[in-house]
Amino acid sequence: MEPSRRTFLKYSGAIGVAAAASASGEASAPRKAIAEASDPTVKKLTGPHGEGLPVTIAGYDYNRVRALVEGAVTIHGCAHQFEVSGIGPMNNHAFFGPQTRAVTELGLIPYILAYANDDFRDYLLLPIPILRLFRHQSIFVRTDRGIKTPADLRGKTVATVGYSSSGLTHVRGILQEEYGVSPKDINWISTQKDSAINLTGGVSNWEKIRPEGVQIIDAEPDEDESSLLISGKVDAILHPAEPKVFQDRNPIVVRLFTDHRSVEKDFYKRTGMFPIMHSVAIKREMAEQHPWLAKAVFEAYSKAKQLDYEYSQSLGWVMESLPWYGQEFEETRELMGENFYPYGLQASASSYETAIRYVYDQGLSKRKAGLEEMFEKSTLELEETNDSR
């Protein structure tokens, strides 16, 4: 592994935008929007909103961010403009691009890689874990290979779109820590194409990381993870969303955990971990020049999320199409608490620390980064107040 900034881009996010789609099909943005957001030329600009310091923000327009996108919530002391973009372009813009955004959503694992391997310090994290997804649902297996439990993956060949994305790193970490299945126990095939989302040219030029002792080979350029499974070249797929072979309801493939929701709920009860895929970051130079800015941004994101909570409780069950939306909302709060999507480092420290551990234990980083060192220091003690959560 050569942890240079030049090569980091080529292995840092693999299938970035796919991580923004829930494998259960319940992502906040529809598939078409996610596909469009993967194109760096597709961007929706909103704003400016408010008065004061001009601030540009980039991110997905999740429901929990929508009030900030549309200007119903402003950042105190700022006139902010929101650019809706995809995680791949956002990572590229921050790590290697013009860095014109004061605040941006970033893939958490790519950020840890850049920070630990390449001394990247141009942006620092804010304790706003903006995208979190449970990951047991991300394992798909052929029905004719005798794979009934995670242990059955030992010695099998598994396809992934890239290797070091946030979603896939978490899946491998869960397999190792929960079920004793190490990445070294599996034969990996890394594809350049994703069957689920149109990412033409998005992965093919990226160098894949190669941890010591892990067998990873590259698929042919015209093969994707679904075609490999259908042809029988692989026994299973790890996918941060849903491979097309599964979307098509092909009977040859099922989820390893067919009742993944029950497994994931049990995982949360036992560990308290709600895996983090993306986090918000602030440009270090802006934070140093305007010491009040990081807190103001944190408070604005928290307020936007609170408005989403209120919508979900009062009108969501009427306005949304899912017939049991209200029941889902209530059951989630019963399991995970009223503030089930918490911001603030103390509230989410264990999930951030788990991501750091996964990266290091899987041989993706040359050193284990410290938790607090990656965050803008003025935000380490920030907590959400009752009226902002």
Secondary structure, 3 states (H helix, E strand, C coil): CCCCHHHHHHHCCCCHHHHHCCCCCCCCCCHHHHHHHCCCCCCEEEEEEECCEEEEEEECCCCCCHHHHHCCCCCCCEEEEEEECCHHHHHHHHHCCCCCCCEEEEEHHHHHHHHHHHCCCCEEECCCCCEECCCHHHEEEECCCCCCCHHHHCCCEEEEECCCCHHHHHHHHHHHHHHCCCHHHCEEEEECECCCCCCCCCCCCCCCCCCCCCCEEECCCCCEHHHHHHHCCCCEEECCCCCHHHHCCCCCEEECCCCHHHHHHHHHHHHCCCCEEEEEEEEHHHHHHCCCHHHHHHHHHHHHHHHHHHHHHHHHHHHCCCCCHHHHHHHHHHHHCCCCCCCCHHHHHHHHHHHHHHHHHCCCCCCCCCCHHHECHHHCCCCCCHHHC
